[in-house]
């Protein structure tokens, strides 16, 4: 077939423009990525962070999964996407999901009193519900200042300690962050299922999603790609302090994971692979107090829910034993940013927020 020269020239010109446009887009994206990388490096230097792993997921695709700095200072091992970090309280969202799975199965009721599951509990627990434990509105406190982190507490011993602490306020009247509330939820999962909560997570969530590196913390086991945790003492980096093994297995946030596994977790939360949409929506809605007002923490079940410059952000951070972590999910924008770092008192949440702003500004 004969194609006139003018049309062929026009087609060639359009093709050239398309090619040039693609180059410009690629260069713009490269420049944006470079800007993100430079910002992360500068912030790590300012905060004295040895190593950090950064994940950016946009519209269901991983656009950045990269390591910065060192996972182990003594061995000079660089951080990579496969590096395993401790979760801190980012692990609470997994505990909350496990509880909601049992709620959907009819084995737990959100408004059940705790005395239904803990027969020997103090009488005040009859006024505490599972919903209030999940949302930090139960009146439970936190680890006491004299709590011995080097004692290998049994589950029963820890529960007895928690039961011995009077409620800080009438359940459902206030919001106050409580690690002990989530420790209790882990024990509740054990009582209802007959399984250690970590085994329940492994079978029902991690294996199902192919999260092959995510697991309960273990100092004894050989964990490929495990990062070391650090702390600053008078400006000098030191190894993380040792805690007893059982203290590192409680449901308030004792997990190992990687950014690659968290990408799988993030993808599952856009679906109903684990929970019904109605259950997820409930987890991502600030729980109301008995006076009808949303709690002051804007906390749902295992997640904070906030508006950031007009963008809804479902997020959580974590801090434990030389690690600081943060996950920010801008669900309406289909943007998730995760930062995992290996320095106590670092501010990965500042990094995730600014990186998100950089990507949102491109829209």
Secondary structure in CASP SS format (residue, H / E / C, confidence):
PFRMAT SS
TARGET T0000
AUTHOR 0000-0000-0000
METHOD secondary structure of the structure
MODEL  1
X C 1.00
X C 1.00
X C 1.00
X C 1.00
X H 1.00
X H 1.00
X H 1.00
X H 1.00
X H 1.00
X H 1.00
X H 1.00
X H 1.00
X H 1.00
X H 1.00
X H 1.00
X H 1.00
X H 1.00
X H 1.00
X H 1.00
X H 1.00
X H 1.00
X H 1.00
X H 1.00
X H 1.00
X H 1.00
X H 1.00
X H 1.00
X H 1.00
X H 1.00
X H 1.00
X H 1.00
X H 1.00
X H 1.00
X H 1.00
X H 1.00
X H 1.00
X H 1.00
X H 1.00
X H 1.00
X H 1.00
X H 1.00
X H 1.00
X H 1.00
X H 1.00
X H 1.00
X H 1.00
X H 1.00
X C 1.00
X C 1.00
X C 1.00
X E 1.00
X E 1.00
X E 1.00
X E 1.00
X E 1.00
X E 1.00
X E 1.00
X E 1.00
X C 1.00
X C 1.00
X E 1.00
X E 1.00
X E 1.00
X E 1.00
X E 1.00
X E 1.00
X E 1.00
X E 1.00
X E 1.00
X E 1.00
X E 1.00
X E 1.00
X C 1.00
X C 1.00
X C 1.00
X C 1.00
X E 1.00
X E 1.00
X C 1.00
X C 1.00
X C 1.00
X C 1.00
X C 1.00
X E 1.00
X E 1.00
X E 1.00
X C 1.00
X H 1.00
X H 1.00
X H 1.00
X H 1.00
X H 1.00
X H 1.00
X H 1.00
X H 1.00
X H 1.00
X H 1.00
X H 1.00
X H 1.00
X H 1.00
X H 1.00
X H 1.00
X H 1.00
X H 1.00
X C 1.00
X C 1.00
X C 1.00
X C 1.00
X C 1.00
X C 1.00
X C 1.00
X C 1.00
X E 1.00
X H 1.00
X H 1.00
X H 1.00
X C 1.00
X C 1.00
X C 1.00
X C 1.00
X C 1.00
X C 1.00
X H 1.00
X H 1.00
X H 1.00
X H 1.00
X H 1.00
X C 1.00
X E 1.00
X H 1.00
X H 1.00
X H 1.00
X H 1.00
X H 1.00
X C 1.00
X C 1.00
X C 1.00
X C 1.00
X C 1.00
X C 1.00
X C 1.00
X C 1.00
X C 1.00
X C 1.00
X C 1.00
X C 1.00
X C 1.00
X C 1.00
X C 1.00
X C 1.00
X C 1.00
X C 1.00
X C 1.00
X C 1.00
X H 1.00
X H 1.00
X H 1.00
X H 1.00
X H 1.00
X H 1.00
X H 1.00
X H 1.00
X H 1.00
X H 1.00
X C 1.00
X C 1.00
X C 1.00
X C 1.00
X C 1.00
X C 1.00
X C 1.00
X C 1.00
X C 1.00
X C 1.00
X C 1.00
X C 1.00
X C 1.00
X C 1.00
X H 1.00
X H 1.00
X H 1.00
X H 1.00
X H 1.00
X H 1.00
X H 1.00
X H 1.00
X H 1.00
X H 1.00
X H 1.00
X H 1.00
X H 1.00
X H 1.00
X H 1.00
X C 1.00
X C 1.00
X C 1.00
X H 1.00
X H 1.00
X H 1.00
X H 1.00
X H 1.00
X H 1.00
X H 1.00
X H 1.00
X H 1.00
X H 1.00
X H 1.00
X H 1.00
X H 1.00
X C 1.00
X C 1.00
X C 1.00
X C 1.00
X C 1.00
X E 1.00
X E 1.00
X C 1.00
X C 1.00
X C 1.00
X C 1.00
X C 1.00
X C 1.00
X C 1.00
X C 1.00
X C 1.00
X E 1.00
X C 1.00
X C 1.00
X C 1.00
X E 1.00
X E 1.00
X E 1.00
X E 1.00
X C 1.00
X C 1.00
X E 1.00
X E 1.00
X E 1.00
X E 1.00
X C 1.00
X C 1.00
X C 1.00
X C 1.00
X C 1.00
X H 1.00
X H 1.00
X H 1.00
X H 1.00
X H 1.00
X C 1.00
X C 1.00
X C 1.00
X C 1.00
X C 1.00
X E 1.00
X E 1.00
X E 1.00
X C 1.00
X H 1.00
X H 1.00
X H 1.00
X H 1.00
X H 1.00
X H 1.00
X H 1.00
X H 1.00
X H 1.00
X H 1.00
X H 1.00
X C 1.00
X C 1.00
X C 1.00
X C 1.00
X C 1.00
X C 1.00
X C 1.00
X H 1.00
X H 1.00
X H 1.00
X H 1.00
X H 1.00
X H 1.00
X H 1.00
X C 1.00
X C 1.00
X C 1.00
X C 1.00
X E 1.00
X C 1.00
X C 1.00
X C 1.00
X C 1.00
X C 1.00
X E 1.00
X C 1.00
X C 1.00
X C 1.00
X C 1.00
X E 1.00
X C 1.00
X C 1.00
X C 1.00
X C 1.00
X E 1.00
X E 1.00
X E 1.00
X E 1.00
X E 1.00
X C 1.00
X C 1.00
X E 1.00
X E 1.00
X E 1.00
X E 1.00
X E 1.00
X E 1.00
X E 1.00
X E 1.00
X E 1.00
X E 1.00
X C 1.00
X C 1.00
X E 1.00
X E 1.00
X E 1.00
X E 1.00
X E 1.00
X E 1.00
X E 1.00
X E 1.00
X H 1.00
X H 1.00
X H 1.00
X C 1.00
X E 1.00
X E 1.00
X E 1.00
X E 1.00
X E 1.00
X E 1.00
X E 1.00
X C 1.00
X E 1.00
X C 1.00
X C 1.00
X C 1.00
X C 1.00
X H 1.00
X H 1.00
X H 1.00
X H 1.00
X H 1.00
X H 1.00
X H 1.00
X H 1.00
X H 1.00
X H 1.00
X H 1.00
X H 1.00
X H 1.00
X C 1.00
X C 1.00
X C 1.00
END
